[in-house]
Amino acid sequence: MPQLNPNPWLFIMLTSWVTFSLILQPKLTLFIPTNPPSTKTSTTMKPSPWNWPWT
């Protein structure tokens, strides 16, 4: 059964994980977002009721 043969896909999977872990992951963890979250508390406005003209 060819799907049980790990020879072709196991090496590709391990190579891709090693590439991700050693090269891409450190580059992604150093990324600083351009808009850091602010510590300012958000103000919530109380909605006013809507006066319908026909009531």
CHARMM-style PDB file with segment names, atoms N, HN, CA, C and O in Angstrom:
ATOM      1  N   MET     1       0.851  -1.184   0.000  1.00  0.00      PROA
ATOM      2  CA  MET     1       0.000   0.000   0.000  1.00  0.00      PROA
ATOM      3  C   MET     1       0.892   1.241   0.000  1.00  0.00      PROA
ATOM      4  O   MET     1       1.666   1.439   0.936  1.00  0.00      PROA
ATOM      5  N   PRO     2       0.799   2.050  -0.999  1.00  0.00      PROA
ATOM      6  CA  PRO     2       1.732   3.188  -1.098  1.00  0.00      PROA
ATOM      7  C   PRO     2       1.497   4.275  -0.066  1.00  0.00      PROA
ATOM      8  O   PRO     2       2.431   5.009   0.260  1.00  0.00      PROA
ATOM      9  N   GLN     3       0.275   4.409   0.466  1.00  0.00      PROA
ATOM     10  HN  GLN     3      -0.483   3.813   0.201  1.00  0.00      PROA
ATOM     11  CA  GLN     3       0.046   5.481   1.431  1.00  0.00      PROA
ATOM     12  C   GLN     3       0.718   5.190   2.782  1.00  0.00      PROA
ATOM     13  O   GLN     3       0.875   6.094   3.602  1.00  0.00      PROA
ATOM     14  N   LEU     4       1.111   3.945   3.011  1.00  0.00      PROA
ATOM     15  HN  LEU     4       0.984   3.210   2.344  1.00  0.00      PROA
ATOM     16  CA  LEU     4       1.781   3.610   4.257  1.00  0.00      PROA
ATOM     17  C   LEU     4       3.303   3.703   4.136  1.00  0.00      PROA
ATOM     18  O   LEU     4       4.013   3.500   5.121  1.00  0.00      PROA
ATOM     19  N   ASN     5       3.791   3.996   2.989  1.00  0.00      PROA
ATOM     20  HN  ASN     5       3.214   4.161   2.189  1.00  0.00      PROA
ATOM     21  CA  ASN     5       5.216   4.137   2.793  1.00  0.00      PROA
ATOM     22  C   ASN     5       5.628   5.547   3.224  1.00  0.00      PROA
ATOM     23  O   ASN     5       5.269   6.509   2.546  1.00  0.00      PROA
ATOM     24  N   PRO     6       6.364   5.703   4.319  1.00  0.00      PROA
ATOM     25  CA  PRO     6       6.706   7.045   4.798  1.00  0.00      PROA
ATOM     26  C   PRO     6       7.903   7.672   4.082  1.00  0.00      PROA
ATOM     27  O   PRO     6       8.293   8.801   4.382  1.00  0.00      PROA
ATOM     28  N   ASN     7       8.472   6.944   3.153  1.00  0.00      PROA
ATOM     29  HN  ASN     7       8.155   6.027   2.910  1.00  0.00      PROA
ATOM     30  CA  ASN     7       9.694   7.435   2.527  1.00  0.00      PROA
ATOM     31  C   ASN     7       9.529   8.759   1.784  1.00  0.00      PROA
ATOM     32  O   ASN     7      10.350   9.646   2.016  1.00  0.00      PROA
ATOM     33  N   PRO     8       8.560   8.968   0.928  1.00  0.00      PROA
ATOM     34  CA  PRO     8       8.552  10.241   0.195  1.00  0.00      PROA
ATOM     35  C   PRO     8       8.085  11.436   1.018  1.00  0.00      PROA
ATOM     36  O   PRO     8       8.636  12.525   0.859  1.00  0.00      PROA
ATOM     37  N   TRP     9       7.113  11.280   1.874  1.00  0.00      PROA
ATOM     38  HN  TRP     9       6.666  10.395   2.003  1.00  0.00      PROA
ATOM     39  CA  TRP     9       6.527  12.445   2.526  1.00  0.00      PROA
ATOM     40  C   TRP     9       7.121  12.740   3.890  1.00  0.00      PROA
ATOM     41  O   TRP     9       7.027  13.877   4.353  1.00  0.00      PROA
ATOM     42  N   LEU    10       7.724  11.773   4.548  1.00  0.00      PROA
ATOM     43  HN  LEU    10       7.800  10.850   4.171  1.00  0.00      PROA
ATOM     44  CA  LEU    10       8.281  12.014   5.881  1.00  0.00      PROA
ATOM     45  C   LEU    10       9.457  13.002   5.815  1.00  0.00      PROA
ATOM     46  O   LEU    10       9.560  13.900   6.651  1.00  0.00      PROA
ATOM     47  N   PHE    11      10.316  12.837   4.849  1.00  0.00      PROA
ATOM     48  HN  PHE    11      10.232  12.108   4.170  1.00  0.00      PROA
ATOM     49  CA  PHE    11      11.448  13.756   4.715  1.00  0.00      PROA
ATOM     50  C   PHE    11      10.983  15.173   4.378  1.00  0.00      PROA
ATOM     51  O   PHE    11      11.544  16.146   4.881  1.00  0.00      PROA
ATOM     52  N   ILE    12       9.986  15.287   3.550  1.00  0.00      PROA
ATOM     53  HN  ILE    12       9.530  14.496   3.142  1.00  0.00      PROA
ATOM     54  CA  ILE    12       9.461  16.601   3.189  1.00  0.00      PROA
ATOM     55  C   ILE    12       8.824  17.264   4.400  1.00  0.00      PROA
ATOM     56  O   ILE    12       9.013  18.460   4.621  1.00  0.00      PROA
ATOM     57  N   MET    13       8.079  16.511   5.179  1.00  0.00      PROA
ATOM     58  HN  MET    13       7.925  15.540   4.999  1.00  0.00      PROA
ATOM     59  CA  MET    13       7.438  17.080   6.364  1.00  0.00      PROA
ATOM     60  C   MET    13       8.486  17.520   7.392  1.00  0.00      PROA
ATOM     61  O   MET    13       8.389  18.614   7.947  1.00  0.00      PROA
ATOM     62  N   LEU    14       9.459  16.693   7.640  1.00  0.00      PROA
ATOM     63  HN  LEU    14       9.538  15.804   7.190  1.00  0.00      PROA
ATOM     64  CA  LEU    14      10.492  17.048   8.616  1.00  0.00      PROA
ATOM     65  C   LEU    14      11.318  18.241   8.139  1.00  0.00      PROA
ATOM     66  O   LEU    14      11.675  19.106   8.939  1.00  0.00      PROA
ATOM     67  N   THR    15      11.617  18.292   6.867  1.00  0.00      PROA
ATOM     68  HN  THR    15      11.327  17.589   6.217  1.00  0.00      PROA
ATOM     69  CA  THR    15      12.368  19.421   6.328  1.00  0.00      PROA
ATOM     70  C   THR    15      11.583  20.718   6.449  1.00  0.00      PROA
ATOM     71  O   THR    15      12.142  21.762   6.786  1.00  0.00      PROA
ATOM     72  N   SER    16      10.300  20.649   6.174  1.00  0.00      PROA
ATOM     73  HN  SER    16       9.846  19.801   5.900  1.00  0.00      PROA
ATOM     74  CA  SER    16       9.497  21.872   6.279  1.00  0.00      PROA
ATOM     75  C   SER    16       9.374  22.332   7.731  1.00  0.00      PROA
ATOM     76  O   SER    16       9.398  23.535   7.991  1.00  0.00      PROA
ATOM     77  N   TRP    17       9.246  21.414   8.673  1.00  0.00      PROA
ATOM     78  HN  TRP    17       9.227  20.437   8.462  1.00  0.00      PROA
ATOM     79  CA  TRP    17       9.167  21.811  10.084  1.00  0.00      PROA
ATOM     80  C   TRP    17      10.494  22.357  10.598  1.00  0.00      PROA
ATOM     81  O   TRP    17      10.509  23.299  11.390  1.00  0.00      PROA
ATOM     82  N   VAL    18      11.576  21.792  10.168  1.00  0.00      PROA
ATOM     83  HN  VAL    18      11.563  21.027   9.524  1.00  0.00      PROA
ATOM     84  CA  VAL    18      12.883  22.318  10.578  1.00  0.00      PROA
ATOM     85  C   VAL    18      13.087  23.707   9.981  1.00  0.00      PROA
ATOM     86  O   VAL    18      13.604  24.603  10.649  1.00  0.00      PROA
ATOM     87  N   THR    19      12.690  23.883   8.745  1.00  0.00      PROA
ATOM     88  HN  THR    19      12.271  23.155   8.203  1.00  0.00      PROA
ATOM     89  CA  THR    19      12.798  25.201   8.117  1.00  0.00      PROA
ATOM     90  C   THR    19      11.961  26.219   8.861  1.00  0.00      PROA
ATOM     91  O   THR    19      12.412  27.330   9.137  1.00  0.00      PROA
ATOM     92  N   PHE    20      10.750  25.836   9.182  1.00  0.00      PROA
ATOM     93  HN  PHE    20      10.383  24.933   8.958  1.00  0.00      PROA
ATOM     94  CA  PHE    20       9.880  26.752   9.914  1.00  0.00      PROA
ATOM     95  C   PHE    20      10.446  27.081  11.289  1.00  0.00      PROA
ATOM     96  O   PHE    20      10.464  28.244  11.694  1.00  0.00      PROA
ATOM     97  N   SER    21      10.905  26.067  12.003  1.00  0.00      PROA
ATOM     98  HN  SER    21      10.890  25.123  11.674  1.00  0.00      PROA
ATOM     99  CA  SER    21      11.371  26.274  13.373  1.00  0.00      PROA
ATOM    100  C   SER    21      12.673  27.067  13.444  1.00  0.00      PROA
ATOM    101  O   SER    21      12.859  27.861  14.366  1.00  0.00      PROA
ATOM    102  N   LEU    22      13.559  26.868  12.504  1.00  0.00      PROA
ATOM    103  HN  LEU    22      13.409  26.223  11.755  1.00  0.00      PROA
ATOM    104  CA  LEU    22      14.863  27.516  12.590  1.00  0.00      PROA
ATOM    105  C   LEU    22      14.961  28.839  11.835  1.00  0.00      PROA
ATOM    106  O   LEU    22      15.760  29.700  12.205  1.00  0.00      PROA
ATOM    107  N   ILE    23      14.171  29.010  10.797  1.00  0.00      PROA
ATOM    108  HN  ILE    23      13.523  28.311  10.496  1.00  0.00      PROA
ATOM    109  CA  ILE    23      14.319  30.209   9.972  1.00  0.00      PROA
ATOM    110  C   ILE    23      13.128  31.143  10.109  1.00  0.00      PROA
ATOM    111  O   ILE    23      13.293  32.326  10.405  1.00  0.00      PROA
ATOM    112  N   LEU    24      11.950  30.624   9.899  1.00  0.00      PROA
ATOM    113  HN  LEU    24      11.816  29.662   9.658  1.00  0.00      PROA
ATOM    114  CA  LEU    24      10.785  31.495   9.853  1.00  0.00      PROA
ATOM    115  C   LEU    24      10.270  31.918  11.222  1.00  0.00      PROA
ATOM    116  O   LEU    24       9.859  33.065  11.403  1.00  0.00      PROA
ATOM    117  N   GLN    25      10.288  31.025  12.165  1.00  0.00      PROA
ATOM    118  HN  GLN    25      10.622  30.094  12.018  1.00  0.00      PROA
ATOM    119  CA  GLN    25       9.739  31.362  13.482  1.00  0.00      PROA
ATOM    120  C   GLN    25      10.498  32.495  14.184  1.00  0.00      PROA
ATOM    121  O   GLN    25       9.843  33.387  14.724  1.00  0.00      PROA
ATOM    122  N   PRO    26      11.810  32.516  14.209  1.00  0.00      PROA
ATOM    123  CA  PRO    26      12.482  33.668  14.832  1.00  0.00      PROA
ATOM    124  C   PRO    26      12.195  34.982  14.113  1.00  0.00      PROA
ATOM    125  O   PRO    26      12.118  36.033  14.749  1.00  0.00      PROA
ATOM    126  N   LYS    27      12.038  34.930  12.801  1.00  0.00      PROA
ATOM    127  HN  LYS    27      12.101  34.076  12.284  1.00  0.00      PROA
ATOM    128  CA  LYS    27      11.719  36.160  12.082  1.00  0.00      PROA
ATOM    129  C   LYS    27      10.315  36.641  12.428  1.00  0.00      PROA
ATOM    130  O   LYS    27      10.079  37.846  12.521  1.00  0.00      PROA
ATOM    131  N   LEU    28       9.395  35.721  12.618  1.00  0.00      PROA
ATOM    132  HN  LEU    28       9.587  34.743  12.543  1.00  0.00      PROA
ATOM    133  CA  LEU    28       8.027  36.111  12.954  1.00  0.00      PROA
ATOM    134  C   LEU    28       7.901  36.583  14.396  1.00  0.00      PROA
ATOM    135  O   LEU    28       7.078  37.451  14.687  1.00  0.00      PROA
ATOM    136  N   THR    29       8.685  36.040  15.287  1.00  0.00      PROA
ATOM    137  HN  THR    29       9.354  35.335  15.050  1.00  0.00      PROA
ATOM    138  CA  THR    29       8.590  36.475  16.680  1.00  0.00      PROA
ATOM    139  C   THR    29       9.229  37.842  16.898  1.00  0.00      PROA
ATOM    140  O   THR    29       8.917  38.515  17.880  1.00  0.00      PROA
ATOM    141  N   LEU    30      10.112  38.261  16.005  1.00  0.00      PROA
ATOM    142  HN  LEU    30      10.366  37.714  15.207  1.00  0.00      PROA
ATOM    143  CA  LEU    30      10.714  39.587  16.127  1.00  0.00      PROA
ATOM    144  C   LEU    30       9.839  40.683  15.540  1.00  0.00      PROA
ATOM    145  O   LEU    30      10.137  41.869  15.688  1.00  0.00      PROA
ATOM    146  N   PHE    31       8.790  40.300  14.891  1.00  0.00      PROA
ATOM    147  HN  PHE    31       8.548  39.337  14.770  1.00  0.00      PROA
ATOM    148  CA  PHE    31       7.915  41.277  14.256  1.00  0.00      PROA
ATOM    149  C   PHE    31       7.197  42.098  15.318  1.00  0.00      PROA
ATOM    150  O   PHE    31       6.556  41.550  16.215  1.00  0.00      PROA
ATOM    151  N   ILE    32       7.312  43.413  15.206  1.00  0.00      PROA
ATOM    152  HN  ILE    32       7.833  43.858  14.478  1.00  0.00      PROA
ATOM    153  CA  ILE    32       6.624  44.321  16.126  1.00  0.00      PROA
ATOM    154  C   ILE    32       5.489  44.966  15.343  1.00  0.00      PROA
ATOM    155  O   ILE    32       5.730  45.559  14.292  1.00  0.00      PROA
ATOM    156  N   PRO    33       4.280  44.864  15.825  1.00  0.00      PROA
ATOM    157  CA  PRO    33       3.184  45.475  15.078  1.00  0.00      PROA
ATOM    158  C   PRO    33       3.320  46.993  15.029  1.00  0.00      PROA
ATOM    159  O   PRO    33       3.845  47.607  15.958  1.00  0.00      PROA
ATOM    160  N   THR    34       2.856  47.578  13.966  1.00  0.00      PROA
ATOM    161  HN  THR    34       2.430  47.079  13.211  1.00  0.00      PROA
ATOM    162  CA  THR    34       2.988  49.018  13.808  1.00  0.00      PROA
ATOM    163  C   THR    34       1.990  49.778  14.673  1.00  0.00      PROA
ATOM    164  O   THR    34       2.198  50.956  14.962  1.00  0.00      PROA
ATOM    165  N   ASN    35       0.946  49.144  15.076  1.00  0.00      PROA
ATOM    166  HN  ASN    35       0.777  48.186  14.842  1.00  0.00      PROA
ATOM    167  CA  ASN    35      -0.048  49.769  15.929  1.00  0.00      PROA
ATOM    168  C   ASN    35      -0.156  48.982  17.239  1.00  0.00      PROA
ATOM    169  O   ASN    35      -1.034  48.128  17.363  1.00  0.00      PROA
ATOM    170  N   PRO    36       0.703  49.245  18.205  1.00  0.00      PROA
ATOM    171  CA  PRO    36       0.608  48.480  19.450  1.00  0.00      PROA
ATOM    172  C   PRO    36      -0.668  48.843  20.197  1.00  0.00      PROA
ATOM    173  O   PRO    36      -1.150  49.970  20.086  1.00  0.00      PROA
ATOM    174  N   PRO    37      -1.209  47.923  20.940  1.00  0.00      PROA
ATOM    175  CA  PRO    37      -2.434  48.226  21.678  1.00  0.00      PROA
ATOM    176  C   PRO    37      -2.182  49.292  22.735  1.00  0.00      PROA
ATOM    177  O   PRO    37      -1.151  49.288  23.406  1.00  0.00      PROA
ATOM    178  N   SER    38      -3.102  50.171  22.868  1.00  0.00      PROA
ATOM    179  HN  SER    38      -3.940  50.175  22.322  1.00  0.00      PROA
ATOM    180  CA  SER    38      -2.932  51.260  23.823  1.00  0.00      PROA
ATOM    181  C   SER    38      -3.494  50.860  25.180  1.00  0.00      PROA
ATOM    182  O   SER    38      -4.352  49.982  25.279  1.00  0.00      PROA
ATOM    183  N   THR    39      -3.002  51.511  26.211  1.00  0.00      PROA
ATOM    184  HN  THR    39      -2.305  52.223  26.130  1.00  0.00      PROA
ATOM    185  CA  THR    39      -3.479  51.236  27.564  1.00  0.00      PROA
ATOM    186  C   THR    39      -4.628  52.151  27.942  1.00  0.00      PROA
ATOM    187  O   THR    39      -5.135  52.087  29.061  1.00  0.00      PROA
ATOM    188  N   LYS    40      -5.031  52.986  27.031  1.00  0.00      PROA
ATOM    189  HN  LYS    40      -4.619  53.038  26.121  1.00  0.00      PROA
ATOM    190  CA  LYS    40      -6.118  53.917  27.290  1.00  0.00      PROA
ATOM    191  C   LYS    40      -7.439  53.148  27.404  1.00  0.00      PROA
ATOM    192  O   LYS    40      -7.734  52.271  26.592  1.00  0.00      PROA
ATOM    193  N   THR    41      -8.207  53.488  28.403  1.00  0.00      PROA
ATOM    194  HN  THR    41      -7.967  54.201  29.063  1.00  0.00      PROA
ATOM    195  CA  THR    41      -9.488  52.812  28.567  1.00  0.00      PROA
ATOM    196  C   THR    41     -10.487  53.377  27.580  1.00  0.00      PROA
ATOM    197  O   THR    41     -10.525  54.581  27.326  1.00  0.00      PROA
ATOM    198  N   SER    42     -11.271  52.514  27.047  1.00  0.00      PROA
ATOM    199  HN  SER    42     -11.240  51.536  27.253  1.00  0.00      PROA
ATOM    200  CA  SER    42     -12.251  52.963  26.063  1.00  0.00      PROA
ATOM    201  C   SER    42     -13.496  53.481  26.779  1.00  0.00      PROA
ATOM    202  O   SER    42     -13.948  52.904  27.768  1.00  0.00      PROA
ATOM    203  N   THR    43     -14.026  54.553  26.269  1.00  0.00      PROA
ATOM    204  HN  THR    43     -13.659  55.021  25.465  1.00  0.00      PROA
ATOM    205  CA  THR    43     -15.224  55.128  26.869  1.00  0.00      PROA
ATOM    206  C   THR    43     -16.435  54.637  26.100  1.00  0.00      PROA
ATOM    207  O   THR    43     -16.464  54.669  24.870  1.00  0.00      PROA
ATOM    208  N   THR    44     -17.408  54.194  26.823  1.00  0.00      PROA
ATOM    209  HN  THR    44     -17.384  54.168  27.822  1.00  0.00      PROA
ATOM    210  CA  THR    44     -18.628  53.723  26.195  1.00  0.00      PROA
ATOM    211  C   THR    44     -19.691  54.794  26.331  1.00  0.00      PROA
ATOM    212  O   THR    44     -19.898  55.356  27.407  1.00  0.00      PROA
ATOM    213  N   MET    45     -20.345  55.061  25.250  1.00  0.00      PROA
ATOM    214  HN  MET    45     -20.176  54.605  24.376  1.00  0.00      PROA
ATOM    215  CA  MET    45     -21.384  56.080  25.253  1.00  0.00      PROA
ATOM    216  C   MET    45     -22.733  55.413  25.473  1.00  0.00      PROA
ATOM    217  O   MET    45     -23.026  54.357  24.913  1.00  0.00      PROA
ATOM    218  N   LYS    46     -23.537  56.050  26.295  1.00  0.00      PROA
ATOM    219  HN  LYS    46     -23.299  56.908  26.750  1.00  0.00      PROA
ATOM    220  CA  LYS    46     -24.860  55.523  26.554  1.00  0.00      PROA
ATOM    221  C   LYS    46     -25.771  55.925  25.391  1.00  0.00      PROA
ATOM    222  O   LYS    46     -25.895  57.111  25.084  1.00  0.00      PROA
ATOM    223  N   PRO    47     -26.399  54.956  24.752  1.00  0.00      PROA
ATOM    224  CA  PRO    47     -27.250  55.304  23.622  1.00  0.00      PROA
ATOM    225  C   PRO    47     -28.529  55.998  24.093  1.00  0.00      PROA
ATOM    226  O   PRO    47     -29.132  55.623  25.098  1.00  0.00      PROA
ATOM    227  N   SER    48     -28.909  56.993  23.355  1.00  0.00      PROA
ATOM    228  HN  SER    48     -28.419  57.299  22.539  1.00  0.00      PROA
ATOM    229  CA  SER    48     -30.145  57.695  23.692  1.00  0.00      PROA
ATOM    230  C   SER    48     -31.297  57.049  22.929  1.00  0.00      PROA
ATOM    231  O   SER    48     -31.096  56.529  21.831  1.00  0.00      PROA
ATOM    232  N   PRO    49     -32.496  57.076  23.495  1.00  0.00      PROA
ATOM    233  CA  PRO    49     -33.616  56.454  22.790  1.00  0.00      PROA
ATOM    234  C   PRO    49     -33.981  57.250  21.538  1.00  0.00      PROA
ATOM    235  O   PRO    49     -33.792  58.464  21.467  1.00  0.00      PROA
ATOM    236  N   TRP    50     -34.489  56.549  20.593  1.00  0.00      PROA
ATOM    237  HN  TRP    50     -34.642  55.563  20.651  1.00  0.00      PROA
ATOM    238  CA  TRP    50     -34.826  57.159  19.322  1.00  0.00      PROA
ATOM    239  C   TRP    50     -36.318  57.507  19.350  1.00  0.00      PROA
ATOM    240  O   TRP    50     -37.168  56.638  19.543  1.00  0.00      PROA
ATOM    241  N   ASN    51     -36.610  58.763  19.157  1.00  0.00      PROA
ATOM    242  HN  ASN    51     -35.919  59.469  19.000  1.00  0.00      PROA
ATOM    243  CA  ASN    51     -38.004  59.179  19.163  1.00  0.00      PROA
ATOM    244  C   ASN    51     -38.584  58.998  17.769  1.00  0.00      PROA
ATOM    245  O   ASN    51     -38.181  59.658  16.812  1.00  0.00      PROA
ATOM    246  N   TRP    52     -39.529  58.093  17.688  1.00  0.00      PROA
ATOM    247  HN  TRP    52     -39.856  57.556  18.465  1.00  0.00      PROA
ATOM    248  CA  TRP    52     -40.174  57.840  16.415  1.00  0.00      PROA
ATOM    249  C   TRP    52     -41.280  58.879  16.194  1.00  0.00      PROA
ATOM    250  O   TRP    52     -41.990  59.219  17.141  1.00  0.00      PROA
ATOM    251  N   PRO    53     -41.440  59.380  14.991  1.00  0.00      PROA
ATOM    252  CA  PRO    53     -42.427  60.440  14.766  1.00  0.00      PROA
ATOM    253  C   PRO    53     -43.874  59.964  14.900  1.00  0.00      PROA
ATOM    254  O   PRO    53     -44.758  60.788  15.132  1.00  0.00      PROA
ATOM    255  N   TRP    54     -44.143  58.677  14.763  1.00  0.00      PROA
ATOM    256  HN  TRP    54     -43.424  58.008  14.574  1.00  0.00      PROA
ATOM    257  CA  TRP    54     -45.533  58.220  14.784  1.00  0.00      PROA
ATOM    258  C   TRP    54     -45.963  57.698  16.142  1.00  0.00      PROA
ATOM    259  O   TRP    54     -47.074  57.184  16.271  1.00  0.00      PROA
ATOM    260  N   THR    55     -45.106  57.816  17.175  1.00  0.00      PROA
ATOM    261  HN  THR    55     -44.204  58.234  17.070  1.00  0.00      PROA
ATOM    262  CA  THR    55     -45.538  57.357  18.512  1.00  0.00      PROA
ATOM    263  C   THR    55     -45.896  58.485  19.410  1.00  0.00      PROA
ATOM    264  OT1 THR    55     -46.275  58.262  20.560  1.00  0.00      PROA
TER     265      THR     55
END
